[in-house]
Amino acid sequence: MLREQLESVRQRISQAAQRCGRSPAAITLIGVTKGIAVEAIQEAVALGLTDLGENRVQEARAKQPAIRGVRWHLIGHLQRNKAADAVELFEVIHSVDSAALAETLERHAATPVRRSDREPGRAHRRGTDVLVQVNVSQEQTKFGCSLDDAPALARAVTQLEHLRLIGLMTIAPLTEQAEGARPHFRRLRLLRDQIQSQLGVSSLALSMGMSHDFDVAIEEGADLIRVGTAIFGSRVSPRI
């Protein structure tokens, strides 16, 4: 079942990319593993899934010793008191939504860390790829900085030595039809283009699109898509 579902997602990625003249290889599929049993995650990794996304630091810490050879993304809201754990456990953090959080991450990323639970015997200097989370839809229930504040926050992150700004992230409203998310994805893309121009860069990625709407997100320029249910099915209590 998982094999078929993962293949279906890959086919959707390919079809969406072809519709807009993009290469499917340019799109990173992040398997969202919140509430998913370790055994199912291991199966997905064996089937070629290379990027995993977790919403919570604690759940990632429990799972990571059993899952090797992947890149871990933090895709959920991050509180400042969890920043040290986040830079230890994740290669990419998608949810930087304030200058205060960025500065806290920088402080922890500036010192060496030994990731003994994941790579025994190897000492690492901390350094983390981050994305600025933007609340494009302006929903009160969603985290993220405002559209107006995003350029200044992006610039502030680029001034921090041990963080690398790689893009912007948003969560679109859950709409009955995937097309309803298109204006929000398009707005993030236009914001990205504006920020790139202001910063004089051309490489900022877009993290947007989930199981129900990632096809539309790809058509609007998504480089990273965060897919859980379409790969793993409904969430269950993780066995960790």
KOLVO-219180 format. One record per atom (N, C-alpha, C, CB): x, y, z; residue in one letter. Coordinates in steps of 0.2 Angstrom, whole numbers, padded with zeros to 4 digits, always signed. Each point is the difference from the previous one (the first is absolute). Last residue first. Glycine has a CB too. Layout:
<rs>
XYZa...
</rs>
This chain:
<rs>
+0037+0021+0095i+0007+0002+0000i+0003-0002+0007i-0003+0010-0008i-0020-0009-0009r+0003-0005+0005r+0007+0001+0000r-0009-0008-0003r-0013+0025-0002p+0006-0003-0002p+0003-0005+0005p+0003+0011-0006p-0029-0005-0001s+0005+0001+0006s+0007-0003-0002s-0010+0001+0008s-0004+0007-0029v-0002-0005+0006v+0005+0002+0005v-0004-0009-0007v-0007+0021-0017r+0005-0001+0005r-0002-0005+0005r+0003+0012-0002r-0010-0014-0024s-0002+0004+0006s+0005-0001+0005s-0012-0001-0003s+0023-0003-0020g-0007-0001+0002g-0001+0004+0007g-0001-0012-0006g+0021+0012-0008f+0000-0005+0006f-0007-0002+0002f+0010+0005+0004f-0005+0010-0023i+0005-0005+0000i-0001-0006+0005i+0008+0009-0004i-0022+0010+0002a+0000-0003-0007a+0005-0005-0001a-0004+0011-0004a+0002+0002+0024t-0005-0004+0000t+0000-0004-0007t-0007+0007+0007t+0025+0009-0003g-0001-0005+0005g-0005-0005-0002g+0004+0008+0009g+0013+0013-0019v-0006-0004-0002v+0000-0006+0005v+0001+0003-0012v+0010+0022+0003r+0000-0004+0006r-0006-0004+0000r+0005+0010+0006r+0013+0003-0024i-0007-0001+0002i+0000-0005+0006i-0004+0002-0012i+0021+0016-0003l+0000-0005+0005l-0008-0001+0002l+0012+0003+0005l-0007+0012-0022d+0006-0004-0001d+0001-0006+0005d+0006+0010-0004d-0027+0007-0009a+0003-0004+0006a+0006-0004-0001a-0011+0000+0004a-0004+0014-0019g+0007+0001+0001g+0003-0003+0006g-0001+0010-0006g-0022-0010-0005e+0002+0007+0002e+0007+0001+0002e-0012+0001+0003e+0004-0023-0009e-0002+0005-0006e+0002+0007+0002e-0009-0008-0004e+0010-0008+0021i+0006-0001-0005i-0001+0005-0006i+0001-0012+0004i-0018+0012+0012a+0006+0003+0003a+0006-0001-0005a-0004-0002+0012a-0016-0009-0016v-0001+0007-0002v+0006+0004+0002v-0012-0002+0002v+0012-0021+0004d+0000+0001-0008d-0001+0007-0002d-0005-0011-0001d+0003+0004+0024f+0007+0001-0002f+0000+0001-0008f+0004-0006+0011f-0023+0003+0006d+0001+0006-0005d+0007+0000-0003d-0009+0006+0007d+0000-0022+0010h-0006+0001-0004h+0001+0005-0005h-0006-0002+0010h+0024-0005+0005s-0003-0006-0003s-0006+0002-0005s+0003-0007+0009s+0013+0027-0004m-0001-0006+0004m-0004-0005-0004m+0000+0007+0011m+0014+0019-0014g-0004-0006-0003g+0001-0006+0005g+0002+0004-0012g+0018+0014+0011m-0008+0001+0000m-0003-0006-0004m+0001+0013+0001m+0024+0001+0003s-0003-0006+0003s-0007+0001+0001s+0011-0003+0006s+0009+0014-0022l-0007+0000+0002l-0002-0006+0003l-0003+0009-0008l+0029+0004+0004a-0005-0005-0002a-0007+0001+0003a+0010-0008+0000a+0013+0023-0009l-0005-0001+0006l-0005-0005-0002l+0002+0011+0005l+0017+0000-0018s+0000-0007+0002s-0005-0002+0006s+0012-0001-0004s-0002+0022-0007s-0004-0003-0005s-0002-0007+0002s+0005+0008-0009s+0004+0018+0020v+0001-0007-0001v-0005-0003-0005v+0005+0000+0012v-0003+0024-0002g+0005-0002-0005g+0002-0007-0001g+0004+0011+0002g-0020+0001+0013l+0006-0003+0003l+0005-0001-0005l-0007-0005+0009l-0014+0014-0015q+0002+0004+0005q+0007-0002+0003q-0012+0003+0002q+0000-0017-0018s+0003+0006-0003s+0003+0005+0005s-0009-0001-0009s-0001-0019+0017q+0006-0001-0004q+0003+0006-0003q-0005-0011-0003q-0016+0013+0013i+0005-0001+0005i+0007-0001-0004i-0008-0004+0009i-0012+0004-0022q+0002+0007+0003q+0006+0000+0005q-0012+0003-0001q+0003-0023-0008d+0004+0003-0005d+0002+0007+0002d-0007-0006-0008d-0006-0007+0023r+0007-0003-0001r+0004+0004-0005r-0004-0011+0004r-0019+0016-0001l+0004+0003+0005l+0007-0003+0000l-0010+0001+0007l-0005-0009-0023l+0002+0007-0001l+0004+0003+0005l-0011+0001-0006l+0003-0023+0010r+0005+0000-0005r+0002+0007-0002r-0004-0010-0005r-0013+0007+0020l+0007-0002+0003l+0005+0000-0005l-0005-0007+0009l-0017+0010-0016r+0002+0006+0004r+0007-0001+0003r-0012+0003+0002r+0001-0021-0014r+0003+0005-0004r+0002+0006+0003r-0008-0004-0008r-0002-0013+0021f+0007-0002-0003f+0003+0005-0004f-0004-0012+0001f-0018+0016+0006h+0005+0001+0006h+0007-0002-0002h-0010-0002+0008h-0009+0000-0024p+0002+0007+0001p+0005+0001+0006p-0011+0003-0004p+0003-0026-0001r+0004+0003-0005r+0002+0008+0002r-0005-0008-0009r-0010-0008+0020a+0006+0001+0003a+0005+0004-0004a-0001-0010+0007a-0021+0001-0013g-0001+0006+0004g+0007+0002+0004g-0012-0004+0002g+0010-0015-0017e+0001+0006-0004e-0001+0006+0005e-0005-0005-0010e+0000-0017+0017a+0008+0002+0000a+0001+0006-0003a+0003-0012+0000a-0027+0006+0012q+0004-0001-0007q+0007+0002+0001q-0011+0001-0007q-0002+0002+0026e-0003-0006-0003e+0003-0002-0006e-0011+0004+0005e+0027+0008+0013t-0006+0002-0004t-0003-0007-0003t+0004+0012-0003t+0014-0002+0022l-0003-0006-0002l-0006+0002-0004l+0005-0007+0009l+0016+0024-0007p-0006-0002+0003p-0003-0006-0003p-0003+0012+0002p+0030-0008-0003a-0007+0003-0003a-0006-0003+0004a+0006+0001-0011a+0021+0003+0018i-0006-0005+0000i-0006+0003-0002i+0006-0006+0010i+0022+0012-0015t-0007+0002+0003t-0004-0006+0000t+0001+0011-0005t+0027-0002+0002m-0005-0005+0001m-0006+0003+0002m+0009-0008+0004m+0017+0015-0016l-0006+0002+0003l-0005-0006+0001l+0001+0012-0004l+0028-0011+0001g-0006+0001-0003g-0006+0002+0004g+0003-0009-0007g+0021+0005+0012i-0001-0004-0006i-0006+0001-0004i+0008-0008+0005i+0011+0018+0015l-0007+0001-0003l+0000-0003-0007l-0002+0011+0006l+0018-0016+0015r+0000+0001-0007r-0007+0001-0002r+0011-0006-0002r+0005+0008+0026l-0007-0002-0003l+0001+0002-0007l-0007+0002+0010l+0024+0004+0005h+0000-0008+0000h-0007-0002-0002h+0008+0000+0009h-0001+0024-0008e+0005-0004-0003e-0001-0007-0001e+0008+0008+0005e-0025+0013-0007l+0002-0005+0006l+0005-0005-0003l-0011+0002+0006l-0001+0015-0019q+0005+0004+0004q+0003-0005+0005q-0005+0011-0002q-0014-0016-0012t+0006+0000-0004t+0006+0003+0004t-0007+0000-0010t-0014+0000+0020v+0002-0007+0000v+0007+0000-0004v-0012-0005+0001v+0000+0025-0002a+0003-0001+0007a+0003-0007+0000a-0009+0008+0006a-0004-0002-0025r+0007+0003+0000r+0003-0001+0007r-0005+0009-0008r-0016-0018+0006a+0004-0003-0004a+0007+0003+0000a-0010-0003-0008a-0007+0014+0019l+0002-0006+0004l+0005-0004-0005l-0011-0001+0007l+0001+0020-0016a+0005+0002+0005a+0002-0006+0004a-0005+0011+0001a-0011-0015-0018p+0006+0002-0003p+0005+0002+0006p-0006+0004-0010p-0016-0011+0017a+0004-0005-0003a+0007+0003-0003a-0010-0007-0002a-0010+0019+0012d+0006-0001+0004d+0005-0005-0003d-0007+0003+0010d-0014+0002-0020d+0003+0006+0000d+0007+0000+0004d-0011+0006+0000d-0004-0025-0002l+0002+0002-0007l+0005+0006+0001l-0010-0005-0006l+0007-0008+0029s-0004+0003-0005s+0003+0001-0007s-0006+0006+0009s+0013-0026+0008c+0000+0007+0000c-0004+0003-0006c+0012+0000+0005c-0016-0024+0009g+0003+0003-0006g+0000+0008+0001g-0003-0010-0007g-0015-0011+0015f+0007+0003+0002f+0003+0003-0006f+0002-0007+0010f-0029+0002-0006k+0006-0002-0003k+0006+0004+0003k-0007-0004-0010k-0017+0007+0015t+0002-0006+0003t+0007-0003-0003t-0012-0002+0001t+0001+0023-0008q+0002+0000+0007q+0002-0006+0003q-0008+0009+0001q+0010-0002-0027e-0005-0003+0004e+0003+0000+0007e-0004-0007-0009e+0013+0016-0013q-0002+0004+0005q-0005-0003+0005q+0003+0010-0007q+0009-0018-0014s-0008+0000+0001s-0002+0005+0005s-0001-0012-0004s+0024+0007+0001v-0002+0004-0006v-0008+0001+0001v+0009-0005-0007v+0012+0001+0023n-0007-0002+0000n-0004+0004-0005n+0001-0002+0013n+0025-0008-0011v-0004+0006-0001v-0007-0002+0000v+0008+0005-0007v+0019-0013+0014q-0007-0002-0001q-0005+0006+0000q+0002-0011+0006q+0025+0005-0013v-0004+0005+0004v-0008-0002-0001v+0009+0009-0002v+0014-0025+0002l-0005+0003-0004l-0004+0005+0004l-0001-0010-0008l+0027-0004+0010v-0007+0002+0002v-0004+0004-0005v+0005+0001+0011v+0019-0018-0004d-0004+0003-0006d-0007+0002+0003d+0006-0006-0009d+0017+0003+0024t-0006-0002-0002t-0003+0004-0006t-0002-0004+0012t+0024-0004+0006g-0001+0005-0006g-0007-0003-0003g+0012+0003-0002g+0009-0011+0022r-0007+0002-0002r-0001+0005-0006r-0003-0003+0012r+0023-0015-0008r-0002+0007+0001r-0007+0001-0002r+0012+0003-0001r-0003-0028+0009h-0002+0005-0005h+0000+0007+0002h-0007-0009-0005h+0017-0018+0010a-0002+0006+0003a-0001+0005-0006a+0007-0002+0010a-0008-0026-0006r+0001+0006-0005r-0002+0006+0003r-0001-0007-0010r-0001-0015+0020g+0007+0001-0001g+0001+0006-0004g+0002-0012+0001g-0025+0000-0004p+0004-0001+0005p+0007+0002-0002p-0007-0009+0005p-0016+0016-0013e+0006-0001-0004e+0005-0001+0005e-0003+0006-0010e-0019-0003+0018r-0001-0002-0007r+0006-0002-0004r-0009+0009+0001r+0009-0003+0022d-0006-0005+0000d-0001-0002-0008d-0005+0005+0011d+0021+0012-0003s+0002-0007+0001s-0005-0005-0001s+0008+0004+0008s-0001+0020-0014r-0006-0003-0002r+0001-0008+0001r-0004+0009-0008r+0016+0015+0017r+0001-0007-0002r-0006-0004+0000r+0011+0000+0006r-0002+0027-0009v-0005-0004+0003v+0002-0007-0002v-0009+0008-0001v+0018+0020+0002p+0001-0007-0003p-0005-0004+0004p+0012+0001-0003p-0018+0025-0001t+0005-0004+0004t+0000-0007-0002t-0002+0007+0010t-0012+0011-0019a+0007+0002+0000a+0005-0004+0004a-0005+0011-0001a-0020-0013-0001a+0003-0003-0006a+0008+0002+0000a-0011+0001-0006a-0004+0008+0023h+0001-0008+0001h+0004-0003-0006h-0010+0000+0007h+0004+0023-0008r+0004-0001+0006r+0002-0007+0001r-0005+0010+0005r-0010-0004-0022e+0007+0002-0002e+0005-0002+0006e-0005+0009-0008e-0019-0011+0011l+0003-0006-0004l+0007+0002-0001l-0011-0003-0005l+0000+0020+0015t+0001-0006+0005t+0003-0006-0004t-0010+0004+0007t+0004+0015-0020e+0006+0001+0004e+0001-0005+0005e-0002+0012-0001e-0017-0014-0012a+0006+0000-0004a+0006+0001+0004a-0007+0004-0010a-0014-0001+0020l+0001-0007-0001l+0007-0001-0004l-0013-0002+0001l+0006+0024+0002a+0002-0002+0006a+0001-0008+0000a-0007+0009+0006a-0002+0003-0025a+0007+0001+0001a+0003-0003+0007a-0001+0011-0007a-0020-0023-0005s+0002+0007+0003s+0007+0001+0001s-0010-0001+0006s-0001-0019-0016d-0005+0005-0001d+0001+0007+0004d-0008-0010-0002d+0018-0016-0008v+0002+0006+0003v-0005+0006-0001v+0012-0004-0002v-0012-0021-0005s-0005+0004+0004s+0003+0005+0004s-0007-0010+0000s+0017-0009-0013h-0005+0004-0005h-0004+0005+0003h-0001-0010-0006h+0026-0004+0009i-0006+0002+0004i-0004+0005-0004i+0007-0001+0010i+0013-0020-0013v-0004+0006-0003v-0005+0001+0004v+0003-0003-0011v+0012-0013+0017e+0004+0003-0005e-0003+0006-0002e+0005-0011-0003e-0009-0001+0028f-0002+0001-0007f+0005+0004-0004f-0012+0000+0004f+0015-0007+0019l-0004-0005-0003l-0002+0001-0007l-0004-0002+0011l+0016+0018+0004e+0003-0006+0000e-0003-0006-0004e+0003+0003+0012e-0012+0019-0010v+0006+0000-0004v+0004-0006+0000v+0000+0012+0002v-0020-0011+0011a-0001+0001-0007a+0006+0000-0004a-0011+0006+0002a+0012-0005+0022d-0002-0007-0003d-0001+0000-0007d-0005-0003+0011d+0008+0024-0001a+0007-0004+0000a-0002-0007-0002a+0004+0007+0010a-0022+0008-0009a+0004+0001-0005a+0007-0004+0000a-0005+0012+0000a-0016-0010+0014k+0002-0007-0003k+0005+0001-0005k-0011-0004+0002k+0001+0022+0011n+0003-0004+0005n+0002-0007-0003n-0006+0006+0009n-0005+0011-0022r+0007+0002+0001r+0003-0005+0005r-0003+0012-0003r-0017-0021-0013q+0001+0005+0006q+0007+0001+0001q-0011-0004+0005q-0003-0004-0028l+0006-0001+0005l+0000+0005+0005l+0007-0005-0009l-0025-0008-0010h+0002+0006+0004h+0006-0002+0005h-0012+0005-0002h+0011-0021-0019g-0005+0002+0004g+0003+0007+0004g-0004-0012+0001g+0017-0002-0016i-0006+0003-0004i-0005+0003+0004i+0002-0007-0009i+0025-0003+0007l-0005+0002+0005l-0005+0004-0003l+0008-0001+0009l+0009-0019-0020h-0003+0007+0000h-0005+0001+0006h+0001+0000-0013h+0021-0018+0004w-0006+0002+0005w-0002+0007-0001w+0003-0009+0008w+0010-0011-0024r+0000+0007+0003r-0006+0001+0003r+0007+0004-0010r+0005-0029+0008v-0005+0005-0003v+0002+0007+0002v-0009-0009+0000v+0020-0013+0007g+0001+0001-0007g-0006+0005-0003g+0006-0011-0001g-0012-0004+0022r+0006+0003-0002r+0000+0002-0007r+0006-0007+0008r-0022-0001+0015i+0000+0002-0007i+0006+0004-0002i-0013+0000+0001i+0009-0008+0021a-0002-0005-0004a-0001+0001-0007a-0006-0004+0010a+0012+0021+0007p+0004-0006+0000p-0001-0006-0004p+0002+0004+0012p-0018+0016-0011q+0006+0000-0004q+0006-0005+0001q-0002+0012+0000q-0020-0008+0012k+0000-0004-0006k+0007-0001-0004k-0012+0004-0001k+0006+0010+0021a-0001-0007+0002a+0001-0005-0006a-0008+0004+0008a+0010+0020-0010r+0006-0003+0004r-0001-0007+0001r+0001+0011+0006r-0018+0001-0017a+0006-0001-0004a+0005-0003+0004a-0003+0009-0007a-0016-0003+0018e-0001-0006-0004e+0006-0001-0004e-0013+0003+0000e+0014+0016+0013q+0000-0006+0004q-0001-0006-0004q-0004+0007+0010q+0002+0015-0020v+0007-0002+0001v+0000-0007+0004v+0003+0012+0001v-0022-0005-0018r+0002+0001+0007r+0007-0003+0001r-0013-0001+0003r+0001+0000-0025n-0002+0006+0003n+0002+0002+0007n-0010-0002-0006n+0022-0011-0016e-0003-0001+0006e-0003+0007+0003e+0007-0010+0002e+0003-0003-0027g-0002+0006+0004g-0004-0002+0006g-0001+0006-0010g+0020-0017-0009l-0006-0001+0004l-0001+0006+0004l+0003-0012+0001l+0011+0001-0025d-0002+0006+0005d-0006-0001+0004d+0006+0007-0008d+0002-0023-0008t+0006+0002+0003t-0001+0006+0004t+0006-0004-0010t-0018-0019-0002l-0002+0007+0003l+0006+0002+0003l-0012-0003+0001l+0010-0019-0012g+0004+0006-0003g-0002+0007+0002g+0000-0007-0009g-0006-0017+0017l-0003+0001-0007l+0003+0007-0003l-0011-0006+0003l+0017+0000+0019a+0002-0006-0005a-0002+0001-0007a+0000-0007+0010a-0009+0022+0006v+0007+0002-0001v+0003-0006-0005v+0001+0006+0012v-0022-0009-0004a+0000+0005-0005a+0007+0002-0002a-0011+0004+0005a+0008-0020+0012e-0002-0003-0006e+0000+0006-0005e-0007-0009+0005e+0011+0015+0017q+0006-0004-0003q-0002-0003-0007q+0003-0002+0012q-0020+0013+0000i+0005+0005-0003i+0006-0004-0003i-0004+0009+0009i-0013-0022+0002a-0002+0003-0007a+0005+0005-0003a-0012-0001+0004a+0016-0008+0018e+0001-0005-0006e-0003+0002-0006e-0001-0008+0009e+0000+0022+0010v+0006+0000-0003v+0001-0005-0005v+0004+0003+0011v-0027+0009-0007a+0004-0005+0004a+0007+0000-0004a-0011-0007+0003a-0005+0029-0002i+0001-0006-0004i+0005-0004+0003i-0002+0006-0010i-0005+0017+0017g-0005-0005+0002g+0001-0007-0004g-0008+0009+0003g+0020+0011-0014k-0004+0001+0006k-0005-0006+0001k+0001+0013-0001k+0014-0009-0018t+0000-0006+0004t-0003+0001+0007t+0010-0004-0006t-0007+0014-0022v-0002+0002+0007v-0001-0006+0004v-0005+0011-0004v+0021-0007-0018g-0005-0005+0003g-0002+0003+0007g+0004-0010-0007g+0006+0023-0016i+0001-0001+0008i-0006-0004+0002i+0006+0011+0001i+0006-0005-0026l-0006-0003+0004l+0002-0002+0007l-0005-0005-0011l+0014+0023-0010t+0002-0005+0006t-0007-0002+0004t+0012+0006+0001t-0005+0003-0028i-0005+0000+0006i+0002-0005+0005i-0009+0004-0008i+0020-0001-0013a+0001+0006+0003a-0004+0001+0006a+0003+0005-0011a-0005-0024-0004a+0006+0000+0004a+0002+0006+0004a+0004-0008-0009a-0022+0007-0008p-0001-0003+0006p+0005-0001+0005p-0008-0006-0006p+0007+0025-0013s+0002-0007+0001s-0002-0002+0007s+0010+0002-0007s-0024+0016-0008r+0006-0001+0004r+0002-0007+0001r-0005+0009+0006r-0014+0003-0019g+0006+0000-0003g+0006+0000+0005g-0005+0006-0009g-0019-0008+0013c+0002+0006+0001c+0007+0001-0003c-0007+0002+0010c-0005-0023-0010r-0005+0005-0002r+0003+0007+0000r-0009-0007+0005r+0022-0011+0003q-0001+0000-0007q-0005+0005-0003q+0003-0012+0000q-0001+0008+0023a+0006+0004-0002a+0000+0000-0008a+0007-0004+0010a-0024-0008+0001a+0000+0007+0002a+0005+0004-0003a-0006-0002+0010a+0007-0021-0012q-0006+0003-0004q+0000+0007+0001q-0006-0011+0000q+0021-0001+0014s+0002+0000-0007s-0005+0003-0005s+0006-0010+0002s-0012+0007+0021i+0005+0005-0001i+0003+0001-0007i+0003-0003+0012i-0019-0014-0007r-0003+0006+0000r+0005+0006-0001r-0009-0005+0008r+0017-0017-0006q-0003+0001-0007q-0003+0007+0000q-0002-0012-0001q+0011+0005+0021r+0005+0001-0004r-0003+0002-0007r+0008-0007+0006r-0022-0001+0010v+0002+0007+0002v+0005+0002-0005v-0002-0001+0012v-0005-0021-0013s-0005+0005-0002s+0002+0007+0001s-0009-0009+0002s+0023-0008+0006e+0000+0001-0007e-0005+0004-0003e+0005-0011+0000e-0006+0007+0023l+0006+0004-0002l+0001+0001-0007l+0005-0004+0010l-0022-0011-0003q-0002+0007+0002q+0006+0005-0002q-0008-0004+0009q+0011-0019-0012e-0005+0002-0005e-0001+0008+0002e-0005-0012-0002e+0018+0000+0017r+0003+0000-0006r-0004+0004-0005r+0007-0011+0003r-0017+0005+0018l+0005+0006+0000l+0003+0001-0007l+0001-0001+0013l-0014-0018-0011m-0004+0006+0000m+0004+0006+0000m-0009-0006+0006m
</rs>
